Amino acid sequence: MLDRRSFLASFGGLVATASLPSFADAPAVFPKRGNFERLVLAYQHVHIGLEKPFSVLHISDTHFTEAYPDEDAKKQKLKEVRTQTFGGRQEEALRDSLAWAKLNVDYVVHTGDLIDWQSRANFDLVKKYFGPGMCGSMGNHEFSRYMWLEKAENSEAYKDRSRKEVAAAYPFDISLQSTVVNGVNFVTLDDVYGYVTAAQVARFRAEVAKGLPIVLCMHVPFMSEHIWRADMKFWRPGKKFVGGPVPEATGDYLVQQRDVVTRDFIAYLKTEPLLKAILAGHLHITVQDRFSPTAMQYVVGGNFMFHGQEVLFT
């Protein structure tokens, strides 16, 4: 079991906020407002029955979009286009979030898409903010080399094309990482294309064998009908979805339904009493739903828009 002081040096899923610098004086989106009023924070409570309660700031989808001048023309194009897409304040949003966390919570969880695509500049930002013992889970953008400028597929083979570079930038096991915090086992999992592998399932079951309550942290949420409806409202606006059939499953949701290993893993998790919560991102919206009798799933909005959620564990 780790205390707050020793936690930073040993875990790839959370970071102890006591060691974070303060950036409360960073340029403000609303300069006449308070230091942190531009943050959009939700508040969640997970009751486990702990002797020593603690809290985390859960953030996701920061989407850094930097490239050094000497990087190739495709990366310069991505920097121009994608910085416009995400507003150009991603680093400020992360700094503000970490500064708030230093004052208000014990740890920070980041569930992927810290970067928008691979570049030396983006990887250096990863190392700047997330030294040994930080960052939680991979996002699909962590494995994106050139986005739409390169033919890609959602597969382990495509990940293998840059897996070594990604692993070198993030100082933790990018497939699955775990540690115990105040009697709670945080397990971070790479599910960036919607599926999990048999090897990951075996490793997760080994974590269950420890007999500790588990918080699963990953990028892509396991879709429920409620979360899928919310996702479709955001990405395909114009439908109220008040009644009638659930929108047709596509993308990650379809993968979760069709991939046998993933489908069986989800079914197993719904019966696992040690699972107490799931933290996820990817959708750029904040939404939650009951996953199992013992666990809620909490999806957090995009950190590039200054979103985050505090989760209190008691």
Helices and strands as residue ranges (DSSP letters): H 4-7, E 14-16, G 17-19, E 40-46, E 54-59, H 73-86, H 90-104, E 107-110, H 120-129, G 140-143, G 147-149, H 156-160, H 163-169, E 176-181, E 184-189, H 198-208, E 214-218, H 225-235, H 251-258, H 260-269, E 275-280, E 287-292, E 295-299, G 303-305, E 307-313
